[in-house]
Amino acid sequence: MPEAARTKTRVTPPATDGPDRSGLRLGLFVAGLVFALVGGFGLGKLTGGEKPADGASAAGGMAMPSTDPANHAHAPGTAEHDHGSSGMTATAGADLGGLSLSGSGYTLVPAATDFTAGKKADLRFTVRGPDRQPVKQFAVVHEKQMHLVVARRDLSGYQHLHPTMAADGTWSIPLTLGQPGLWRAFADFTLVDAAGAQIAATLGTDLVVAGDYAPKPLPAPAREATTGEFTVTYEGTPTVGATQPLQFRVFRDGNPVADLEPYLGSYGHLVVLRQGDVGYLHVHPDEQRTPGTVKFWLAAPSPGSYRAFFDFQVAGKVHTAEFTVRVD
């Protein structure tokens, strides 16, 4: 880690309030650029090998909407995911999600983006359509209408949350951001448009926590992690452009855990964030499994370093094992 990367940076929120603040957007952009340069990041925008959905245009990869939940349209910037209806495995798609506020005419609009370190406050936001009105119809995907993932831009502080929606289309969730710095919030959802078609998207926004920001170096790559009383290992090597299995095994006291429970409709969830631009992948597992083992299929979108977060549930409690993964 370069010495400069450990230098503290003062993060100061802008003086004006509201979701549409050009000064805030410029400040976030500059701060994010400085962080990327200091940390030695700077991975380019990825491309992958997924076949476009039926009806996709050759120019933009736009898919025609579908009323089939397992074969719906995906907005540009949508993170790769599967919908668990046919036992299909998931692989990395053509684009990482969450790199933009907007996609396919839909925009993530946070009510406020400033937080105080360590203080719980509600994060409120809407998803607005081409008519600039809040979207109120969302499909249930993996038991929730909205999946919200939050992490600091150094890939620390991971949280996987599920906001609730009010009648006016406003989503809200109590949120505590423990350390100063720039954080990234990813809204992962499938909306239902006026014609009844489903459109999946992942949109992202930066959140600001004022104070002295000292980015944490990414932990060294390792194939074993500990969370509470559990030890988790993984096998497999992600490869650019080639789908490979990643198999996670959960142990307690040296023995495989046979009583993994379904969590959000699956025996595990895998969120992968790319170092440098915080590009987002949300992958769901192969339905065929052995006790204590959860398998995912992943094609790495580009070389670089990633932080992988494996969520699993035992005795009604969700645990997260974190791994640094290097793709050459």
N, C-alpha and C positions, 0 to 999 in steps of 0.2 A: 504494500500500500504506500503510495508516495506520501512524503511527510506533509505536503500541502493538504492532502485529503483529510488530515486530522485537525486542521485549523478550524476553530469555531467561527461560524458565520452568524451575524445578528439577523434574525428574521423579524421584520416589522410589518404588521398588517397595514393596509391603506386606510386613510381617514374616512373615506366614504363607505356607505353601506349599500346593500342590494345586490341582486344576482347578476346585474348587467353592468359591470364596472370595467371600463376599458383600461383604467390604470391598474386595477388588480390583475387583469389578464396579462398586461405587459410586464408587471412586476414578477408574476409567477413564471412567465416565460424566461425572463432574464435570470431569475434565481435558479430555475431548472437547468438552464444552459451552463451557468457557472458551476453548478454541482456536477454536471456531466463532464465538463472539462477537467475539474479538479480531481475527480475520482478516476480519471483515465477511462471513462466510459465512451459512448458514442457509437453504439451499434446501429447500423442502418435499418431502414424499414424492410421487413422480411417479405419473402414470397414463399409459397409452398406448392405442393403438387396435388391439392384436392381438386377433383373434377367439379366444375360448376354445376349448381343445381339446375334441374330442368327449367328451361325458359331463361337462363342467364344470358345476358348480352355479352358478346365478345369484347366490347369496348370497356365496360365497367364492371363486369361480374355481377350485375344486378339480377336478382332472381324474381320471377313473377310470383306473386303471393299464392299460397296454397291453403286450403282449409284443412288439410290433413296435418295433425299435430306433429307427425313424424317426418313431414316433408313440406315444411313451411319456408317462407322467404327469409333470407338473412340480409340485414342491412350491412353496408360496408363498415368494416371495423368490428364486426361481430366476432367474439371469441369462439373458438371451436368448442363444441359440446355435442352430446347426444341426448336423446329424450327417453331412453329406457323402454321403448315400447316393443322393440323387436330383438333385443339381445345384441344389437350391433355394437361393435367396439368403436371408440372415438380416436381420431387422429388429429394432428394439428392441421388447421385450415390455411387458406391463402393469406389471411391477415390475422394479426394479433388484435384483440379487442381492447377497448378502453383508451385508445390513444387520442380520441376526439370527443368533444361535447355533443357533436351532431353526427347523424348518419341517416341517409335515405329520407330526409325531410323531418326527422324527429330529433328533438334537442333536449338534453338534460339541463334543467334550470334549478340550481340550488337557491334556497331562500337566503342563505348566508354561508360564507366559507371560512370565517374566522373563529378559532377556538382558543381556549386557555388551557395550557398544559396541565393535565391531571384533573381537570374539572369537567364533570359530566354535563353535556348540553345536547339538546335535540338537533339532529341533522334533518332538515326538511327539504324536500325537492319535489318537482313535478317533471313529467316527461311531456313535452308539448309537440303537437303534430304540425303538419303543414299549415293548418288553420290557426296556429299559435295558441290553441286552446289545450288545456291539460287532457291527456289521455286518461280514460277511466276504465277501460276494458283491458284486462291482462289475463293471459292463460296461466293455468297452474302447471308448472314444470318442476319436476322433482319436489312435489308437495308444497311449493311456494310460488307466489306470483312474482316475487322480487327477491333476488339474491344480491346482497351488497357486500363487496369485499373492500377492505380498507388496509392500506399499508403505507408506511413512510417511504419516501423515495430512495432511501438506502436499503429498502426491502426488509426492514425490521417492523415490529409492531403489528403483525398480521391479525386481522379480525374478519370473520365470516358471519354476517348478520342478516336478519330478515325483517325489513321494515314493514309497517302496516299502512294501508291507504285509507284516507278519509273520503267522505262522499264527494268532495270537490276535486279528487284526483291528487291530493297532496300526500306524499309518502313521508313518514317520520320514524325515527329510531333514536333512542338515547345513545350517545356516543362519547367515549372518553379517549382522548388522544394524549398519551402519557408524556411525550417529549416534544420540545420545540422542533420546528422544521416544516418542510413541505411534505404533505401527505397526499396520497392518491386514493380516490374513492371510485369504485367500479360498480355501476348499476347494470346487472345482468338479468334480462327479462325477455318475455315474449308477449308483445301487445297484440290486440285484436282490433283491426281497423273497421271502418264503417261498413265495409262489404263482408265482414266476418272472416277475412283472411288473417292468418297469424304471421307476424313478422318478428323474428328474433334479433336482438341487438345487445351489444355491450357498449355503454357510453361511460365516459370518465370525466372527472373534474378534480382539480387540485383543492386541497384544504390547507389553511395556513394556521400554524401555531407559533405565535410570537415568542422570541427568546433567543438565547445563544444556541445555535445549531451546530453540533459536532457529529457529522455523519459517521456511522459505525462501519468498520470494514466488513466486507462479506466474509462469513466463516469459511474456512477451507473446505473443499469438497470432501465428503465422507459418505459412506454407505450405511452408517448406523446412527440413529438418533434416539434420545431418551425423552419421554414426556410422562411426568408423574411416575407411576410404578411400571410403565411399559417401555420396552425396548423395541424399536422398529428398524428393520433392515430393508434394503431394496436391492434387486438384481436387475440387470439390463443396462444397456448403454444407448442413450438417445443418439440418433444419427441424422444429419441434415438430409432431407429429401427421401428418407427411407423409414417406413413405419416399423417400430421396434417395441417389444413388450417391456414394460416396467412392472415388476412383481414385488409387492410390499408384503412383508411378513411381520406379524405382531407377536411379541413374546412377553410373558410375565414370569418372573423367577426362573428364566431359562426355558420355559415351556411354551409351546404355541398356544395362543389364546383361541379357544374353540367357540367362544360365545360372543363373537362380534355381532353387533345388532345392526339392522338396517337404519340408516340415517338419511333422511330426505329421499327415501325410495331406493337407496343403494347401500352396499356394504362399505363404501368409502367414496370420498371425493378428492380430486387432486387439482389444486390451483397452482399454476406455474407463472412466475413473474420474471421478465427478462431484465437483467441489469442494464442500466443506461437510459432506457425509455419507459420502463415499467410496463411493457407490453404484457397482455393478460391472456392466459389460456385456462379454461375450466373444463376438465376432462372427467368423464364418468367411467366406471369400471366395466370390464367384461362380466356378464351375468354368471358365467360358469366359474366356480371357485372351489377351493379346498379350505377346510377350517383354518382360520388364522391367516389366510392369504388373500390378497386382493390384487388383481392384475389390471393394468391399464395399457392402452396402445397409443404410442406417441411418435410423431415424426417431428424432429427438431426443426424449427423454422429457419434458424441461422446459427452459425458458430457463436460462441460467447458463454457467459456465465448466467445461470438462472437460479432462482430460489424456488424450491418445490415445497408445497404445504399439503400434507396428506391428513385429511380429516377422517376419523373413524369413531365409532360409538361402542361403549361397553357399559352395561348396567345403567343405561339412561344418561350417561355423561359423554359429551363429545371431547375428544382429545385431538391434538394436532402435533404431528411430527414434522420437523423442518429439515430440509436438506439443501445444500449447495450442490448444483450439478453443473459440470463444465462440459460443453460440447465443442469439440475440435473440428 
